[in-house]
Amino acid sequence: MTKRFLSENGVNFEERNINVNPEYIDYLKNKGFQAVPVVEFSEENAVAGFRPDLLKKLAI
C-alpha cells in the first residue's frame, strides 16, 4: 500500500526490499524497526507501517 500510494502521488522513492537484499534487515534493526514497510524521509526521520497522513506531506 505504501509503495502504491507513493507511486500514485508522484513521489520518487528508492525501494530496498529485504527479501531481495537481506542486509537491509540489520540496517532497519539497528535503527530500531521491527516491521516493514519503513519510509525513511532523511537520516533522522523515518516511520514504519502505512501512514497516509505522513505520506501525504511527501506528495506536496
C-alpha distance matrix in Angstrom:
0.0 3.8 5.5 5.2 6.0 8.6 9.9 10.4 12.1 14.3 13.6 15.1 13.9 15.2 13.2 15.1 14.3 16.4 17.0 18.7 20.2 21.0 23.0 19.9 19.9 23.2 22.1 19.3 21.8 24.4 22.3 22.0 18.4 18.1 14.4 11.4 9.3 11.9 12.0 15.7 17.2 20.7 22.9 23.2 19.9 16.7 14.2 12.4 9.4 6.7 9.5 9.3 13.1 13.5 11.1 13.1 16.2 15.1 14.9 18.5
3.8 0.0 3.8 5.5 5.1 6.2 8.6 9.9 10.7 12.4 10.9 12.3 10.7 12.3 10.8 12.9 13.0 15.2 16.6 17.9 18.8 19.7 21.1 17.8 18.2 21.2 19.6 16.9 19.7 21.9 19.5 19.6 16.3 16.7 13.4 10.1 7.4 9.1 8.5 12.1 13.4 16.9 19.2 19.6 16.4 13.2 11.2 10.1 7.9 5.5 7.7 7.8 11.4 10.9 8.2 10.9 13.3 12.0 12.3 16.0
5.5 3.8 0.0 3.8 5.5 5.3 6.2 8.6 10.0 10.8 9.5 10.1 8.6 9.8 8.3 11.1 11.3 14.2 15.4 16.0 17.1 18.7 20.2 17.1 18.2 21.3 19.6 17.5 20.7 22.8 20.7 21.3 18.0 18.5 15.2 11.6 8.9 10.5 9.5 12.7 14.0 17.3 19.6 20.7 17.8 14.9 13.6 12.7 11.1 9.2 11.3 11.0 14.4 13.5 10.3 12.7 14.9 12.7 12.6 16.4
5.2 5.5 3.8 0.0 3.8 5.5 5.1 6.0 8.5 10.0 10.1 11.5 11.1 12.9 11.7 14.7 14.6 17.6 18.2 18.8 20.4 22.1 23.8 20.8 21.8 25.0 23.4 21.2 24.3 26.4 24.3 24.7 21.3 21.6 18.1 14.6 12.0 13.9 12.9 16.0 16.8 20.3 22.9 23.8 20.7 18.0 16.4 15.5 13.3 10.6 12.3 11.1 14.7 14.6 11.2 12.6 15.4 13.6 12.5 16.3
6.0 5.1 5.5 3.8 0.0 3.8 5.5 5.2 6.2 8.7 8.5 11.0 11.1 13.7 13.2 16.2 16.7 19.5 20.7 21.4 22.5 24.0 25.3 22.0 22.9 25.8 23.9 21.4 24.5 26.4 23.8 24.1 21.0 21.7 18.4 15.2 12.4 13.6 11.9 14.9 15.1 18.8 21.7 22.2 18.9 16.4 14.8 14.5 12.4 9.2 9.8 7.8 11.2 11.3 7.9 8.8 11.9 10.6 9.4 13.0
8.6 6.2 5.3 5.5 3.8 0.0 3.8 5.6 5.2 6.2 5.0 7.3 7.6 10.6 11.0 14.3 15.5 18.6 20.1 20.3 21.1 22.8 23.7 20.4 21.8 24.5 22.1 20.2 23.5 25.0 22.4 23.3 20.5 21.7 18.7 15.3 12.4 12.7 10.3 12.7 12.5 16.0 19.0 20.0 16.9 14.8 14.1 14.4 13.3 10.7 11.0 9.4 12.2 11.1 7.4 8.6 10.7 8.3 7.5 11.3
9.9 8.6 6.2 5.1 5.5 3.8 0.0 3.8 5.4 5.3 5.9 7.3 8.4 11.1 11.4 15.0 16.0 19.4 20.5 20.2 21.4 23.6 24.8 21.8 23.5 26.3 24.2 22.5 25.9 27.5 25.2 26.3 23.3 24.3 21.2 17.6 14.7 15.5 13.3 15.6 15.5 18.7 21.7 23.1 20.2 18.2 17.6 17.7 16.3 13.7 14.5 12.7 15.6 14.9 11.1 11.8 13.9 11.3 9.7 13.2
10.4 9.9 8.6 6.0 5.2 5.6 3.8 0.0 3.8 5.7 7.8 10.3 11.9 14.8 15.0 18.6 19.3 22.6 23.5 23.5 24.9 27.0 28.2 25.2 26.6 29.5 27.4 25.4 28.7 30.4 27.9 28.6 25.6 26.5 23.2 19.8 16.9 17.9 15.8 18.2 17.8 21.2 24.4 25.4 22.3 20.3 19.3 19.4 17.6 14.4 14.8 12.2 15.0 15.1 11.4 11.1 13.8 12.0 9.4 12.7
12.1 10.7 10.0 8.5 6.2 5.2 5.4 3.8 0.0 3.8 5.7 9.1 11.2 14.7 15.7 19.2 20.6 23.7 25.1 25.2 26.0 28.0 28.8 25.5 27.0 29.6 27.1 25.2 28.5 29.8 27.0 27.9 25.3 26.6 23.6 20.3 17.4 17.6 14.9 16.8 15.7 19.1 22.6 23.4 20.2 18.7 18.1 18.9 17.5 14.4 13.8 11.0 13.0 12.8 9.3 8.2 10.5 8.8 5.8 8.9
14.3 12.4 10.8 10.0 8.7 6.2 5.3 5.7 3.8 0.0 3.8 6.4 9.4 12.9 14.5 18.2 20.0 23.4 24.9 24.3 25.0 27.4 27.9 24.8 26.8 29.2 26.6 25.1 28.7 29.7 27.0 28.4 26.0 27.6 24.7 21.3 18.3 18.2 15.2 16.6 15.3 18.2 21.7 23.0 20.3 19.1 19.1 20.2 19.4 16.7 16.3 14.0 15.8 14.8 11.3 10.7 11.9 9.2 6.7 9.4
13.6 10.9 9.5 10.1 8.5 5.0 5.9 7.8 5.7 3.8 0.0 3.8 6.3 10.1 12.1 15.5 17.7 20.9 22.8 22.3 22.5 24.7 25.0 21.7 23.8 26.0 23.1 21.7 25.3 26.1 23.4 25.0 22.7 24.6 22.0 18.7 15.8 15.1 11.9 12.9 11.5 14.5 17.9 19.3 16.6 15.5 15.9 17.3 17.0 14.8 14.3 12.7 14.4 12.6 9.1 9.5 10.1 6.7 5.7 8.8
15.1 12.3 10.1 11.5 11.0 7.3 7.3 10.3 9.1 6.4 3.8 0.0 3.8 7.2 9.8 13.3 15.9 19.2 21.1 20.1 20.1 22.6 22.7 19.7 22.2 24.2 21.3 20.5 24.3 24.9 22.5 24.5 22.4 24.3 22.0 18.6 15.8 15.0 11.9 12.3 11.4 13.7 16.7 18.8 16.7 15.7 16.7 17.9 18.1 16.6 16.5 15.6 17.4 15.1 11.8 12.9 13.0 9.3 9.2 11.9
13.9 10.7 8.6 11.1 11.1 7.6 8.4 11.9 11.2 9.4 6.3 3.8 0.0 3.8 6.4 9.6 12.4 15.6 17.7 16.8 16.6 18.9 19.0 15.9 18.4 20.5 17.7 16.9 20.7 21.4 19.2 21.2 19.1 21.0 18.8 15.3 12.8 11.8 9.1 9.6 9.7 11.9 14.4 16.7 14.8 13.3 14.3 15.2 15.7 14.8 15.3 15.2 17.2 14.7 11.6 13.8 13.9 10.3 11.3 14.2
15.2 12.3 9.8 12.9 13.7 10.6 11.1 14.8 14.7 12.9 10.1 7.2 3.8 0.0 3.8 6.5 9.6 12.8 15.0 13.7 13.1 15.7 15.6 12.9 15.8 17.8 15.2 15.0 18.7 19.4 17.8 20.1 18.0 19.7 17.8 14.5 12.4 11.5 9.7 9.8 11.0 12.4 14.0 16.7 15.4 13.7 15.0 15.5 16.3 16.2 17.2 17.7 19.9 17.3 14.5 17.1 17.2 13.7 15.0 17.9
13.2 10.8 8.3 11.7 13.2 11.0 11.4 15.0 15.7 14.5 12.1 9.8 6.4 3.8 0.0 3.8 6.1 9.5 11.4 10.5 10.5 13.0 13.6 10.9 13.4 16.0 14.0 13.4 17.0 18.4 17.1 18.9 16.4 17.5 15.3 11.8 10.0 10.0 9.4 10.5 12.7 14.4 15.6 18.0 16.5 14.0 14.6 14.1 14.5 14.7 16.5 17.4 20.0 17.7 15.0 18.0 18.7 15.5 16.7 20.0
15.1 12.9 11.1 14.7 16.2 14.3 15.0 18.6 19.2 18.2 15.5 13.3 9.6 6.5 3.8 0.0 3.8 6.4 8.9 8.1 7.2 9.3 9.8 7.2 9.9 12.5 10.8 10.6 14.1 15.5 14.8 16.7 14.3 15.3 13.6 10.6 9.7 9.5 10.0 10.7 13.6 14.7 15.0 17.4 16.4 13.9 14.6 13.7 14.7 15.7 17.8 19.4 21.9 19.4 17.3 20.6 21.1 18.1 19.8 23.0
14.3 13.0 11.3 14.6 16.7 15.5 16.0 19.3 20.6 20.0 17.7 15.9 12.4 9.6 6.1 3.8 0.0 3.8 5.4 5.4 5.9 7.7 9.6 7.7 9.2 12.5 11.9 11.4 14.2 16.4 16.2 17.3 14.5 14.5 12.5 9.6 9.3 10.4 11.9 13.4 16.6 17.9 18.1 20.1 19.0 16.0 15.9 14.2 14.5 15.6 18.4 20.1 22.9 21.0 18.8 22.2 23.2 20.5 21.9 25.3
16.4 15.2 14.2 17.6 19.5 18.6 19.4 22.6 23.7 23.4 20.9 19.2 15.6 12.8 9.5 6.4 3.8 0.0 3.8 5.4 4.9 4.6 7.2 5.7 6.0 9.6 10.0 9.5 11.6 14.1 14.6 15.4 12.7 12.2 10.8 9.0 9.8 10.8 13.3 14.5 18.1 19.1 18.6 20.3 19.5 16.4 16.3 14.1 14.8 16.7 19.5 21.8 24.5 22.5 20.9 24.4 25.3 22.9 24.7 28.0
17.0 16.6 15.4 18.2 20.7 20.1 20.5 23.5 25.1 24.9 22.8 21.1 17.7 15.0 11.4 8.9 5.4 3.8 0.0 3.8 5.7 5.8 9.4 9.1 9.1 12.5 13.6 13.2 14.8 17.5 18.3 18.7 15.9 14.7 13.0 11.2 12.1 13.9 16.4 18.0 21.4 22.6 22.3 24.1 23.1 19.9 19.4 16.9 16.9 18.5 21.7 23.8 26.7 25.1 23.2 26.6 27.9 25.5 26.8 30.3
18.7 17.9 16.0 18.8 21.4 20.3 20.2 23.5 25.2 24.3 22.3 20.1 16.8 13.7 10.5 8.1 5.4 5.4 3.8 0.0 3.8 6.2 9.0 9.3 10.6 13.6 14.1 14.6 16.6 18.8 19.5 20.7 18.2 17.6 16.0 13.9 14.2 15.5 17.3 18.4 21.6 22.5 22.2 24.5 23.8 21.0 21.0 19.1 19.3 20.6 23.6 25.3 28.2 26.4 24.2 27.4 28.5 25.7 26.9 30.4
20.2 18.8 17.1 20.4 22.5 21.1 21.4 24.9 26.0 25.0 22.5 20.1 16.6 13.1 10.5 7.2 5.9 4.9 5.7 3.8 0.0 3.8 5.5 6.2 8.2 10.5 10.9 12.0 14.1 15.7 16.8 18.3 16.4 16.3 15.5 13.7 14.2 14.6 16.3 16.8 20.1 20.4 19.6 22.0 21.8 19.3 19.9 18.3 19.3 21.0 23.6 25.6 28.2 25.9 24.1 27.5 28.1 25.3 26.9 30.2
21.0 19.7 18.7 22.1 24.0 22.8 23.6 27.0 28.0 27.4 24.7 22.6 18.9 15.7 13.0 9.3 7.7 4.6 5.8 6.2 3.8 0.0 3.8 5.2 5.5 7.8 9.4 10.4 11.5 13.5 15.1 16.2 14.3 13.8 13.6 12.7 13.9 14.4 16.8 17.3 20.9 21.1 19.9 21.8 21.8 19.1 19.4 17.5 18.7 21.0 23.6 26.1 28.5 26.3 24.9 28.5 29.1 26.6 28.6 31.8
23.0 21.1 20.2 23.8 25.3 23.7 24.8 28.2 28.8 27.9 25.0 22.7 19.0 15.6 13.6 9.8 9.6 7.2 9.4 9.0 5.5 3.8 0.0 3.8 5.3 5.8 6.9 9.1 10.4 11.3 13.3 15.0 14.0 14.2 14.7 14.1 15.2 14.7 16.7 16.4 19.8 19.4 17.7 19.7 20.3 18.2 19.2 17.9 19.7 22.2 24.4 27.0 29.0 26.4 25.3 28.9 29.0 26.4 28.8 31.7
19.9 17.8 17.1 20.8 22.0 20.4 21.8 25.2 25.5 24.8 21.7 19.7 15.9 12.9 10.9 7.2 7.7 5.7 9.1 9.3 6.2 5.2 3.8 0.0 3.8 5.4 4.8 6.2 8.5 9.7 10.7 12.5 11.1 11.9 12.0 11.0 11.8 11.0 13.0 12.7 16.2 16.1 14.7 16.6 16.8 14.5 15.5 14.3 16.3 18.7 20.7 23.3 25.3 22.6 21.5 25.2 25.2 22.8 25.2 28.1
19.9 18.2 18.2 21.8 22.9 21.8 23.5 26.6 27.0 26.8 23.8 22.2 18.4 15.8 13.4 9.9 9.2 6.0 9.1 10.6 8.2 5.5 5.3 3.8 0.0 3.8 5.4 5.3 6.1 8.6 10.0 10.7 9.1 8.9 9.6 9.6 11.3 11.0 13.9 14.1 17.9 18.0 16.5 17.6 17.6 15.0 15.2 13.4 15.3 18.2 20.4 23.4 25.3 23.0 22.3 26.1 26.3 24.3 26.8 29.7
23.2 21.2 21.3 25.0 25.8 24.5 26.3 29.5 29.6 29.2 26.0 24.2 20.5 17.8 16.0 12.5 12.5 9.6 12.5 13.6 10.5 7.8 5.8 5.4 3.8 0.0 3.8 5.4 5.0 6.0 8.6 9.7 9.6 10.1 11.9 12.6 14.3 13.1 15.7 15.1 18.6 18.0 15.8 16.9 17.6 15.6 16.5 15.2 17.7 20.8 22.6 25.7 27.2 24.6 24.3 28.1 27.8 26.0 28.7 31.4
22.1 19.6 19.6 23.4 23.9 22.1 24.2 27.4 27.1 26.6 23.1 21.3 17.7 15.2 14.0 10.8 11.9 10.0 13.6 14.1 10.9 9.4 6.9 4.8 5.4 3.8 0.0 3.8 5.6 5.3 6.5 9.0 8.9 10.8 12.2 12.2 13.2 11.2 13.1 11.9 15.2 14.3 12.0 13.5 14.4 12.7 14.2 13.7 16.6 19.5 20.8 23.7 25.0 22.1 21.7 25.4 24.9 22.9 25.8 28.3
19.3 16.9 17.5 21.2 21.4 20.2 22.5 25.4 25.2 25.1 21.7 20.5 16.9 15.0 13.4 10.6 11.4 9.5 13.2 14.6 12.0 10.4 9.1 6.2 5.3 5.4 3.8 0.0 3.8 5.4 5.1 6.5 5.3 7.4 8.6 8.9 10.1 8.2 10.7 10.2 13.8 13.7 12.0 12.6 12.7 10.3 11.0 10.1 13.0 16.1 17.5 20.6 21.9 19.3 19.1 22.9 22.6 21.0 23.9 26.5
21.8 19.7 20.7 24.3 24.5 23.5 25.9 28.7 28.5 28.7 25.3 24.3 20.7 18.7 17.0 14.1 14.2 11.6 14.8 16.6 14.1 11.5 10.4 8.5 6.1 5.0 5.6 3.8 0.0 3.8 5.3 5.0 5.1 6.2 9.0 10.6 12.6 11.0 13.9 13.5 17.0 16.7 14.6 14.6 14.9 12.8 13.1 11.9 14.7 18.2 19.6 23.0 24.1 21.7 22.0 25.7 25.5 24.2 27.2 29.7
24.4 21.9 22.8 26.4 26.4 25.0 27.5 30.4 29.8 29.7 26.1 24.9 21.4 19.4 18.4 15.5 16.4 14.1 17.5 18.8 15.7 13.5 11.3 9.7 8.6 6.0 5.3 5.4 3.8 0.0 3.8 5.4 7.4 9.6 12.4 13.7 15.2 12.9 15.0 13.7 16.7 15.6 12.8 12.8 14.1 12.9 14.2 13.9 17.2 20.5 21.4 24.7 25.4 22.6 23.1 26.7 25.9 24.6 27.9 30.0
22.3 19.5 20.7 24.3 23.8 22.4 25.2 27.9 27.0 27.0 23.4 22.5 19.2 17.8 17.1 14.8 16.2 14.6 18.3 19.5 16.8 15.1 13.3 10.7 10.0 8.6 6.5 5.1 5.3 3.8 0.0 3.8 5.8 9.2 11.4 12.4 13.4 10.5 12.1 10.6 13.4 12.5 10.1 9.5 10.4 9.3 10.7 11.1 14.7 17.9 18.3 21.5 21.9 19.0 19.8 23.3 22.4 21.3 24.6 26.6
22.0 19.6 21.3 24.7 24.1 23.3 26.3 28.6 27.9 28.4 25.0 24.5 21.2 20.1 18.9 16.7 17.3 15.4 18.7 20.7 18.3 16.2 15.0 12.5 10.7 9.7 9.0 6.5 5.0 5.4 3.8 0.0 3.8 6.6 9.5 11.6 13.1 10.9 13.2 12.6 15.5 15.2 13.3 12.0 12.2 10.5 10.6 10.2 13.5 17.0 17.6 21.2 21.5 19.1 20.2 23.8 23.2 22.5 25.8 27.9
18.4 16.3 18.0 21.3 21.0 20.5 23.3 25.6 25.3 26.0 22.7 22.4 19.1 18.0 16.4 14.3 14.5 12.7 15.9 18.2 16.4 14.3 14.0 11.1 9.1 9.6 8.9 5.3 5.1 7.4 5.8 3.8 0.0 3.8 5.8 7.8 9.5 7.8 10.9 11.3 14.5 15.1 13.9 13.1 12.3 9.5 8.8 7.2 10.2 13.8 14.9 18.5 19.4 17.2 17.9 21.6 21.6 20.8 23.7 26.2
18.1 16.7 18.5 21.6 21.7 21.7 24.3 26.5 26.6 27.6 24.6 24.3 21.0 19.7 17.5 15.3 14.5 12.2 14.7 17.6 16.3 13.8 14.2 11.9 8.9 10.1 10.8 7.4 6.2 9.6 9.2 6.6 3.8 0.0 3.8 7.1 9.7 9.5 13.1 14.2 17.6 18.6 17.6 16.9 15.8 12.8 11.3 8.6 10.3 14.1 15.9 19.5 20.8 19.2 19.7 23.4 23.9 23.2 25.8 28.5
14.4 13.4 15.2 18.1 18.4 18.7 21.2 23.2 23.6 24.7 22.0 22.0 18.8 17.8 15.3 13.6 12.5 10.8 13.0 16.0 15.5 13.6 14.7 12.0 9.6 11.9 12.2 8.6 9.0 12.4 11.4 9.5 5.8 3.8 0.0 3.8 6.5 7.5 11.2 13.3 16.7 18.3 18.1 17.6 15.9 12.4 10.2 6.8 7.4 10.9 13.3 16.8 18.5 17.3 17.3 20.9 21.9 21.1 23.4 26.3
11.4 10.1 11.6 14.6 15.2 15.3 17.6 19.8 20.3 21.3 18.7 18.6 15.3 14.5 11.8 10.6 9.6 9.0 11.2 13.9 13.7 12.7 14.1 11.0 9.6 12.6 12.2 8.9 10.6 13.7 12.4 11.6 7.8 7.1 3.8 0.0 2.9 5.1 8.7 11.3 14.7 16.8 17.1 17.2 15.1 11.4 9.4 6.1 6.1 8.9 11.7 14.7 17.0 15.6 14.9 18.6 19.7 18.5 20.5 23.7
9.3 7.4 8.9 12.0 12.4 12.4 14.7 16.9 17.4 18.3 15.8 15.8 12.8 12.4 10.0 9.7 9.3 9.8 12.1 14.2 14.2 13.9 15.2 11.8 11.3 14.3 13.2 10.1 12.6 15.2 13.4 13.1 9.5 9.7 6.5 2.9 0.0 3.8 6.5 9.7 12.8 15.3 16.2 16.5 14.0 10.3 8.3 5.6 5.2 7.1 9.8 12.4 15.0 13.5 12.3 16.0 17.2 15.8 17.6 20.9
11.9 9.1 10.5 13.9 13.6 12.7 15.5 17.9 17.6 18.2 15.1 15.0 11.8 11.5 10.0 9.5 10.4 10.8 13.9 15.5 14.6 14.4 14.7 11.0 11.0 13.1 11.2 8.2 11.0 12.9 10.5 10.9 7.8 9.5 7.5 5.1 3.8 0.0 3.8 6.3 9.6 11.8 12.5 12.7 10.4 6.7 5.6 4.3 6.3 8.4 9.8 12.7 14.4 12.1 11.4 15.2 15.7 14.2 16.7 19.6
12.0 8.5 9.5 12.9 11.9 10.3 13.3 15.8 14.9 15.2 11.9 11.9 9.1 9.7 9.4 10.0 11.9 13.3 16.4 17.3 16.3 16.8 16.7 13.0 13.9 15.7 13.1 10.7 13.9 15.0 12.1 13.2 10.9 13.1 11.2 8.7 6.5 3.8 0.0 3.8 6.3 9.1 10.9 11.4 8.6 5.4 5.4 6.4 8.1 8.9 9.2 11.2 12.7 9.8 8.7 12.4 12.5 10.6 13.3 16.1
15.7 12.1 12.7 16.0 14.9 12.7 15.6 18.2 16.8 16.6 12.9 12.3 9.6 9.8 10.5 10.7 13.4 14.5 18.0 18.4 16.8 17.3 16.4 12.7 14.1 15.1 11.9 10.2 13.5 13.7 10.6 12.6 11.3 14.2 13.3 11.3 9.7 6.3 3.8 0.0 3.8 5.6 7.2 8.1 6.0 4.1 6.6 8.7 11.3 12.4 12.1 14.0 14.8 11.3 10.7 14.1 13.1 11.1 14.3 16.5
17.2 13.4 14.0 16.8 15.1 12.5 15.5 17.8 15.7 15.3 11.5 11.4 9.7 11.0 12.7 13.6 16.6 18.1 21.4 21.6 20.1 20.9 19.8 16.2 17.9 18.6 15.2 13.8 17.0 16.7 13.4 15.5 14.5 17.6 16.7 14.7 12.8 9.6 6.3 3.8 0.0 3.8 7.1 7.8 5.3 5.6 8.3 11.3 13.6 13.9 12.6 13.8 13.9 10.2 9.7 12.4 10.6 8.6 12.1 13.7
20.7 16.9 17.3 20.3 18.8 16.0 18.7 21.2 19.1 18.2 14.5 13.7 11.9 12.4 14.4 14.7 17.9 19.1 22.6 22.5 20.4 21.1 19.4 16.1 18.0 18.0 14.3 13.7 16.7 15.6 12.5 15.2 15.1 18.6 18.3 16.8 15.3 11.8 9.1 5.6 3.8 0.0 3.8 5.4 5.1 6.9 10.5 13.6 16.4 17.3 16.1 17.5 17.3 13.5 13.4 16.0 13.7 11.8 15.3 16.4
22.9 19.2 19.6 22.9 21.7 19.0 21.7 24.4 22.6 21.7 17.9 16.7 14.4 14.0 15.6 15.0 18.1 18.6 22.3 22.2 19.6 19.9 17.7 14.7 16.5 15.8 12.0 12.0 14.6 12.8 10.1 13.3 13.9 17.6 18.1 17.1 16.2 12.5 10.9 7.2 7.1 3.8 0.0 3.8 6.0 7.8 11.6 14.3 17.6 19.2 18.3 20.3 20.1 16.4 16.6 19.4 17.2 15.5 19.0 20.2
23.2 19.6 20.7 23.8 22.2 20.0 23.1 25.4 23.4 23.0 19.3 18.8 16.7 16.7 18.0 17.4 20.1 20.3 24.1 24.5 22.0 21.8 19.7 16.6 17.6 16.9 13.5 12.6 14.6 12.8 9.5 12.0 13.1 16.9 17.6 17.2 16.5 12.7 11.4 8.1 7.8 5.4 3.8 0.0 3.8 6.7 10.3 13.3 16.8 18.5 17.2 19.4 18.7 15.1 16.2 18.9 16.6 15.6 19.4 20.2
19.9 16.4 17.8 20.7 18.9 16.9 20.2 22.3 20.2 20.3 16.6 16.7 14.8 15.4 16.5 16.4 19.0 19.5 23.1 23.8 21.8 21.8 20.3 16.8 17.6 17.6 14.4 12.7 14.9 14.1 10.4 12.2 12.3 15.8 15.9 15.1 14.0 10.4 8.6 6.0 5.3 5.1 6.0 3.8 0.0 3.8 7.1 10.6 13.8 15.1 13.5 15.6 14.9 11.3 12.5 15.3 13.2 12.5 16.3 17.3
16.7 13.2 14.9 18.0 16.4 14.8 18.2 20.3 18.7 19.1 15.5 15.7 13.3 13.7 14.0 13.9 16.0 16.4 19.9 21.0 19.3 19.1 18.2 14.5 15.0 15.6 12.7 10.3 12.8 12.9 9.3 10.5 9.5 12.8 12.4 11.4 10.3 6.7 5.4 4.1 5.6 6.9 7.8 6.7 3.8 0.0 3.8 7.0 10.2 11.8 10.9 13.5 13.5 10.1 10.9 14.3 13.1 12.2 15.7 17.5
14.2 11.2 13.6 16.4 14.8 14.1 17.6 19.3 18.1 19.1 15.9 16.7 14.3 15.0 14.6 14.6 15.9 16.3 19.4 21.0 19.9 19.4 19.2 15.5 15.2 16.5 14.2 11.0 13.1 14.2 10.7 10.6 8.8 11.3 10.2 9.4 8.3 5.6 5.4 6.6 8.3 10.5 11.6 10.3 7.1 3.8 0.0 3.8 6.7 8.6 7.8 10.9 11.2 8.6 9.6 13.1 12.9 12.6 15.6 17.8
12.4 10.1 12.7 15.5 14.5 14.4 17.7 19.4 18.9 20.2 17.3 17.9 15.2 15.5 14.1 13.7 14.2 14.1 16.9 19.1 18.3 17.5 17.9 14.3 13.4 15.2 13.7 10.1 11.9 13.9 11.1 10.2 7.2 8.6 6.8 6.1 5.6 4.3 6.4 8.7 11.3 13.6 14.3 13.3 10.6 7.0 3.8 0.0 3.8 6.9 7.7 11.3 12.5 10.7 11.2 14.8 15.4 15.0 17.5 20.1
9.4 7.9 11.1 13.3 12.4 13.3 16.3 17.6 17.5 19.4 17.0 18.1 15.7 16.3 14.5 14.7 14.5 14.8 16.9 19.3 19.3 18.7 19.7 16.3 15.3 17.7 16.6 13.0 14.7 17.2 14.7 13.5 10.2 10.3 7.4 6.1 5.2 6.3 8.1 11.3 13.6 16.4 17.6 16.8 13.8 10.2 6.7 3.8 0.0 3.8 6.0 9.4 11.4 10.7 10.7 14.0 15.5 15.3 17.1 20.0
6.7 5.5 9.2 10.6 9.2 10.7 13.7 14.4 14.4 16.7 14.8 16.6 14.8 16.2 14.7 15.7 15.6 16.7 18.5 20.6 21.0 21.0 22.2 18.7 18.2 20.8 19.5 16.1 18.2 20.5 17.9 17.0 13.8 14.1 10.9 8.9 7.1 8.4 8.9 12.4 13.9 17.3 19.2 18.5 15.1 11.8 8.6 6.9 3.8 0.0 3.8 6.2 9.0 9.0 8.4 11.3 13.5 13.4 14.6 17.6
9.5 7.7 11.3 12.3 9.8 11.0 14.5 14.8 13.8 16.3 14.3 16.5 15.3 17.2 16.5 17.8 18.4 19.5 21.7 23.6 23.6 23.6 24.4 20.7 20.4 22.6 20.8 17.5 19.6 21.4 18.3 17.6 14.9 15.9 13.3 11.7 9.8 9.8 9.2 12.1 12.6 16.1 18.3 17.2 13.5 10.9 7.8 7.7 6.0 3.8 0.0 3.8 5.4 5.5 6.1 8.6 10.5 11.3 12.7 15.2
9.3 7.8 11.0 11.1 7.8 9.4 12.7 12.2 11.0 14.0 12.7 15.6 15.2 17.7 17.4 19.4 20.1 21.8 23.8 25.3 25.6 26.1 27.0 23.3 23.4 25.7 23.7 20.6 23.0 24.7 21.5 21.2 18.5 19.5 16.8 14.7 12.4 12.7 11.2 14.0 13.8 17.5 20.3 19.4 15.6 13.5 10.9 11.3 9.4 6.2 3.8 0.0 3.8 5.4 4.8 5.9 8.7 9.8 10.3 12.7
13.1 11.4 14.4 14.7 11.2 12.2 15.6 15.0 13.0 15.8 14.4 17.4 17.2 19.9 20.0 21.9 22.9 24.5 26.7 28.2 28.2 28.5 29.0 25.3 25.3 27.2 25.0 21.9 24.1 25.4 21.9 21.5 19.4 20.8 18.5 17.0 15.0 14.4 12.7 14.8 13.9 17.3 20.1 18.7 14.9 13.5 11.2 12.5 11.4 9.0 5.4 3.8 0.0 3.8 5.7 5.6 7.4 9.8 10.7 12.1
13.5 10.9 13.5 14.6 11.3 11.1 14.9 15.1 12.8 14.8 12.6 15.1 14.7 17.3 17.7 19.4 21.0 22.5 25.1 26.4 25.9 26.3 26.4 22.6 23.0 24.6 22.1 19.3 21.7 22.6 19.0 19.1 17.2 19.2 17.3 15.6 13.5 12.1 9.8 11.3 10.2 13.5 16.4 15.1 11.3 10.1 8.6 10.7 10.7 9.0 5.5 5.4 3.8 0.0 3.8 5.4 5.5 7.3 9.5 10.9
11.1 8.2 10.3 11.2 7.9 7.4 11.1 11.4 9.3 11.3 9.1 11.8 11.6 14.5 15.0 17.3 18.8 20.9 23.2 24.2 24.1 24.9 25.3 21.5 22.3 24.3 21.7 19.1 22.0 23.1 19.8 20.2 17.9 19.7 17.3 14.9 12.3 11.4 8.7 10.7 9.7 13.4 16.6 16.2 12.5 10.9 9.6 11.2 10.7 8.4 6.1 4.8 5.7 3.8 0.0 3.8 5.3 5.3 6.8 9.4
13.1 10.9 12.7 12.6 8.8 8.6 11.8 11.1 8.2 10.7 9.5 12.9 13.8 17.1 18.0 20.6 22.2 24.4 26.6 27.4 27.5 28.5 28.9 25.2 26.1 28.1 25.4 22.9 25.7 26.7 23.3 23.8 21.6 23.4 20.9 18.6 16.0 15.2 12.4 14.1 12.4 16.0 19.4 18.9 15.3 14.3 13.1 14.8 14.0 11.3 8.6 5.9 5.6 5.4 3.8 0.0 3.8 5.4 5.1 6.9
16.2 13.3 14.9 15.4 11.9 10.7 13.9 13.8 10.5 11.9 10.1 13.0 13.9 17.2 18.7 21.1 23.2 25.3 27.9 28.5 28.1 29.1 29.0 25.2 26.3 27.8 24.9 22.6 25.5 25.9 22.4 23.2 21.6 23.9 21.9 19.7 17.2 15.7 12.5 13.1 10.6 13.7 17.2 16.6 13.2 13.1 12.9 15.4 15.5 13.5 10.5 8.7 7.4 5.5 5.3 3.8 0.0 3.8 5.4 5.6
15.1 12.0 12.7 13.6 10.6 8.3 11.3 12.0 8.8 9.2 6.7 9.3 10.3 13.7 15.5 18.1 20.5 22.9 25.5 25.7 25.3 26.6 26.4 22.8 24.3 26.0 22.9 21.0 24.2 24.6 21.3 22.5 20.8 23.2 21.1 18.5 15.8 14.2 10.6 11.1 8.6 11.8 15.5 15.6 12.5 12.2 12.6 15.0 15.3 13.4 11.3 9.8 9.8 7.3 5.3 5.4 3.8 0.0 3.8 5.5
14.9 12.3 12.6 12.5 9.4 7.5 9.7 9.4 5.8 6.7 5.7 9.2 11.3 15.0 16.7 19.8 21.9 24.7 26.8 26.9 26.9 28.6 28.8 25.2 26.8 28.7 25.8 23.9 27.2 27.9 24.6 25.8 23.7 25.8 23.4 20.5 17.6 16.7 13.3 14.3 12.1 15.3 19.0 19.4 16.3 15.7 15.6 17.5 17.1 14.6 12.7 10.3 10.7 9.5 6.8 5.1 5.4 3.8 0.0 3.8
18.5 16.0 16.4 16.3 13.0 11.3 13.2 12.7 8.9 9.4 8.8 11.9 14.2 17.9 20.0 23.0 25.3 28.0 30.3 30.4 30.2 31.8 31.7 28.1 29.7 31.4 28.3 26.5 29.7 30.0 26.6 27.9 26.2 28.5 26.3 23.7 20.9 19.6 16.1 16.5 13.7 16.4 20.2 20.2 17.3 17.5 17.8 20.1 20.0 17.6 15.2 12.7 12.1 10.9 9.4 6.9 5.6 5.5 3.8 0.0
